Amino acid sequence: MERKLKVAVGIPAFNVEMTVAKVIVRARRHSDLVVVVDDGSTDDTALIARSLGAVIISHERRMGYGAAIKSCFEAARNLGADVLVTLDADGQHDPDEMPRLLASIKDNSADIVVGSRFPGMQDAGQAPRYRALGIRLLTSLTDTASHSQLTDAQCGFRAYNRNAFEHILPTEQGMGVGSEILMKSFEENLRVVEVPVSVKYAGLKTSTHHPVYHALDVIASIIKFTTIRHPLVFYGGMSAVAASLAVAFGAWMLSIYQNEGRVVTNLALVTFGLGIIAVVALFTAVILFTLINVIREIPRELRRDLSSLTRTAYDSGLDGN
């Protein structure tokens, strides 16, 4: 007889006392346990969630969406879950669509299932135009960095099997965690699929971050990931460009000196500055490349222990039933 998978739902929550109850009640229909990560709320979010039987992980102060997702991953590992489903607490996602995400996990055709709010990006539904355009841009950047072909890399409605949340260790504190997870999933050769999900925006305060801040946070995460994973390409390329420009400006400066007998101070300063950038970028590339290769030799279990030193204390924060 096939063993029934233990499904945990992870819900990052910050000041959502008006919506969290409905999300928990509906999520419980399709799961074995619900974990609510109270990310420093100042309202009754944790009190309501606890009264409904959810496991509560409390952050003493607001640490960010990425930190909350990280706590969800840790909770799933510690509580012995086979599958983790994450969704927002503001009512944007429909918990009754969870079976749609779980299907590919249960038939072992995917390690990660990502909900797509705009399949094919043809119809943004209720989403404001600026949001749809932002998702298109961020998804395109994430696809480029992760070598994937998703249509909605920013949707937080996802399902992960145990192989996924055992191998991926999120480190981003902010909104870039969604892209980080997808980029790391490519490194781990995990199977990622998308399924269409509905989305509700009308009447909801769906984000506590300004859309520009959200976008910059994600872009910064993508750049950081790319520079760390490919330092020789990124910093080495920067060094080559800076060196080429330094040679060009230096040649121009020497040409003027030979023809007119004077040194153009501005050209000299630009040449010197570009030379410094080229040298610093080259050393950065070599040092990062060396460090990354050393870290890759560290056993995964030790890396997970080292990573856990920076997280909120799980044991002290877990105060659910």
C-alpha positions in Angstrom: 0.0 0.0 0.0 1.4 3.4 -1.0 2.4 5.6 1.9 0.4 8.8 2.4 2.5 11.9 2.1 2.6 14.2 5.0 1.7 17.7 3.7 2.7 20.8 5.6 1.6 24.3 4.7 3.9 27.2 5.4 2.4 30.7 5.6 4.6 33.8 6.0 2.5 36.3 7.9 2.9 40.0 8.9 -0.1 41.9 10.4 -2.8 39.9 8.6 -5.3 39.4 11.4 -8.1 40.2 9.0 -7.3 37.4 6.5 -5.1 34.7 8.1 -8.0 32.7 9.7 -9.7 32.1 6.4 -6.4 31.0 4.8 -5.6 28.6 7.6 -9.1 27.0 7.7 -9.1 26.4 4.0 -5.5 25.2 3.9 -6.1 22.6 6.6 -8.6 20.8 4.3 -5.7 19.7 2.1 -2.8 19.3 4.6 -1.8 17.5 7.7 -0.5 20.6 9.5 -0.3 24.4 9.0 2.8 26.4 10.0 2.4 30.2 10.4 5.6 32.2 10.5 4.7 35.4 12.4 7.3 37.8 11.1 7.2 40.4 13.9 3.5 41.2 13.7 2.1 43.8 16.0 -1.5 42.7 15.7 -3.3 39.5 16.6 -2.0 37.4 13.7 -0.2 34.9 15.9 -3.1 34.7 18.5 -5.7 33.9 15.8 -3.4 31.4 14.1 -2.7 29.6 17.3 -6.4 29.4 18.2 -7.0 27.6 14.9 -4.4 24.9 15.7 -1.6 26.2 13.6 2.1 25.7 14.6 3.5 29.2 15.2 7.1 30.3 14.6 7.6 33.8 15.9 10.2 36.2 14.7 10.8 38.7 17.5 11.2 41.5 14.9 10.3 41.8 11.3 13.0 40.0 9.3 11.5 39.9 5.8 9.6 37.6 3.5 12.8 35.6 2.7 13.5 34.9 6.4 9.9 33.7 6.8 10.2 31.3 3.8 13.5 30.0 5.3 11.7 29.3 8.6 9.0 27.4 6.6 11.7 25.2 5.1 13.2 24.6 8.5 9.9 23.8 10.0 9.1 21.3 7.2 12.4 19.5 7.8 12.0 19.5 11.6 8.4 18.4 11.6 9.0 15.4 9.2 6.9 16.7 6.3 7.1 15.0 2.9 5.7 18.0 1.1 5.7 21.8 1.8 3.3 24.1 0.3 3.8 27.9 0.7 1.2 30.5 0.2 0.5 34.1 1.2 -1.6 35.0 4.3 -3.4 37.9 2.7 -6.0 35.9 0.8 -4.4 36.4 -2.6 -4.0 32.7 -3.2 -6.8 30.1 -3.1 -5.8 27.2 -0.7 -8.4 25.0 -2.5 -6.1 25.0 -5.5 -3.5 23.1 -3.5 -4.4 19.7 -5.0 -3.4 21.2 -8.4 0.1 21.9 -7.1 0.3 18.6 -5.2 -0.5 16.4 -8.1 2.9 16.7 -9.8 4.6 16.1 -6.4 2.5 13.0 -5.6 3.1 11.4 -9.0 6.8 12.2 -8.7 7.0 14.2 -11.9 8.3 17.3 -10.2 10.4 18.4 -7.2 9.0 21.9 -7.2 5.7 23.1 -8.5 5.3 26.9 -9.0 1.9 28.5 -9.4 1.6 30.8 -12.4 -0.8 33.6 -11.9 -0.6 34.6 -15.6 0.1 31.5 -17.7 1.8 32.6 -20.9 1.6 36.2 -19.5 -1.3 36.8 -21.9 -3.9 37.8 -19.3 -3.0 39.6 -16.1 -6.6 39.2 -14.8 -7.1 41.5 -11.9 -3.5 42.5 -11.6 -2.6 46.1 -12.1 -0.7 46.7 -15.4 2.5 47.8 -13.6 2.4 44.6 -11.6 2.1 42.4 -14.6 4.9 44.3 -16.4 7.1 44.0 -13.3 6.5 40.2 -13.1 7.3 39.9 -16.7 10.7 41.7 -16.2 11.6 39.8 -13.0 10.6 36.5 -14.5 12.7 37.1 -17.6 15.8 38.0 -15.4 15.2 34.9 -13.2 14.8 32.6 -16.3 18.1 33.9 -17.7 19.9 33.3 -14.4 18.3 29.9 -13.7 18.2 28.6 -17.3 14.4 28.0 -16.9 11.4 29.0 -18.9 8.8 30.0 -16.3 6.0 32.5 -16.8 5.7 33.7 -13.1 8.9 33.4 -11.1 7.5 35.7 -8.3 4.5 33.7 -7.3 4.7 32.5 -3.6 2.1 29.8 -4.1 4.4 26.7 -4.5 4.9 23.1 -3.5 8.2 21.4 -2.7 8.9 17.8 -2.1 11.3 16.8 0.7 14.2 16.5 -1.8 13.7 20.1 -2.6 13.5 21.6 0.8 16.3 19.4 2.1 18.7 20.5 -0.6 17.8 24.2 -1.0 18.9 26.5 1.8 17.4 30.0 1.3 19.6 32.9 2.4 17.8 35.9 1.0 16.0 38.0 3.7 13.8 39.9 1.3 11.6 39.4 -1.7 14.4 38.0 -3.8 14.0 34.6 -2.1 11.7 33.3 -4.8 14.2 33.9 -7.5 17.0 32.6 -5.3 15.2 29.3 -4.8 14.6 28.8 -8.5 18.2 29.6 -9.3 19.4 27.1 -6.7 17.0 24.5 -8.0 18.8 24.6 -11.3 22.1 24.0 -9.6 20.7 21.0 -7.7 19.1 19.6 -11.0 15.7 19.7 -9.4 12.6 19.3 -11.6 10.5 22.5 -11.7 7.1 22.7 -13.3 4.4 25.3 -13.4 0.6 25.0 -13.0 -1.9 27.8 -13.5 -3.4 29.3 -10.3 -5.9 32.0 -9.8 -5.1 35.3 -8.1 -7.1 37.8 -6.2 -6.1 41.5 -5.9 -9.4 43.3 -5.6 -9.9 44.6 -2.0 -6.7 43.1 -0.7 -3.5 44.8 0.5 -1.3 42.3 -1.3 2.1 43.7 -0.4 3.7 45.7 2.3 6.6 46.7 0.0 6.6 49.4 -2.6 6.7 47.7 -6.1 9.9 49.6 -7.0 11.6 48.4 -3.8 10.3 44.9 -4.5 11.7 44.9 -8.0 15.1 46.3 -6.9 15.3 43.7 -4.1 14.7 40.9 -6.6 17.2 42.3 -9.1 19.8 42.8 -6.5 19.4 39.1 -5.4 19.7 37.9 -9.0 22.9 40.0 -9.5 24.3 38.8 -6.2 23.6 35.2 -7.1 25.2 35.5 -10.5 28.3 37.2 -9.2 28.8 34.6 -6.6 28.1 31.6 -8.8 30.1 32.9 -11.8 32.8 35.3 -10.4 35.3 34.8 -13.2 32.7 35.7 -15.8 31.2 38.6 -14.0 34.2 40.2 -12.3 36.7 38.9 -14.9 34.5 40.5 -17.6 34.4 43.7 -15.6 38.1 43.7 -15.2 38.6 43.1 -19.0 36.3 46.0 -19.9 37.9 48.3 -17.4 41.4 47.4 -18.6 40.4 47.9 -22.2 39.0 51.4 -21.4 42.1 52.2 -19.4 44.3 51.4 -22.4 42.2 53.4 -24.7 42.1 56.5 -22.5 45.9 56.0 -21.7 46.7 55.9 -25.4 44.6 59.1 -26.0 46.5 60.8 -23.2 49.9 59.8 -24.6 48.9 60.9 -28.0 48.0 64.4 -26.8 51.2 64.5 -24.8 53.3 63.6 -27.8 51.6 66.1 -30.1 51.1 69.0 -27.7 53.6 68.3 -24.9 51.0 68.5 -22.1 49.3 66.1 -19.8 45.5 66.2 -19.7 44.8 65.7 -16.0 41.3 64.4 -16.5 42.4 61.7 -18.9 45.2 60.7 -16.6 42.8 60.4 -13.6 40.3 58.3 -15.7 43.1 56.0 -16.9 44.4 55.6 -13.4 40.9 55.0 -11.9 40.0 52.4 -14.6 43.3 50.7 -14.0 42.5 50.3 -10.3 39.0 49.0 -11.1 40.5 46.4 -13.5 43.0 45.2 -10.9 40.5 45.1 -8.0 37.9 43.3 -10.1 40.5 40.7 -11.2 41.6 40.0 -7.7 37.9 39.8 -6.6 37.2 37.2 -9.3 40.1 35.0 -8.3 39.4 35.2 -4.6 35.7 34.5 -5.0 36.3 31.7 -7.4 38.8 30.1 -4.9 36.5 30.5 -1.9 33.4 29.1 -3.8 35.3 26.0 -4.8 36.5 25.5 -1.2 32.9 25.9 0.1 31.6 23.4 -2.5 33.9 20.8 -1.0 32.2 21.2 2.4 29.7 18.4 3.0 26.1 19.6 2.6 25.2 18.7 6.2 27.9 21.0 7.5 26.8 23.8 5.2 23.3 23.5 6.5 24.6 23.7 10.1 26.6 26.8 9.3 23.6 28.4 7.6 21.4 27.7 10.5 23.6 29.9 12.7 22.2 33.0 11.0 18.5 32.1 11.3 16.1 32.8 14.0 16.2 30.2 16.8 13.8 27.5 15.7 13.4 25.8 19.0 12.7 29.0 20.9 10.3 30.2 18.2 8.2 27.1 17.9 5.4 27.5 20.3 2.5 25.8 18.5 0.6 22.7 19.6 
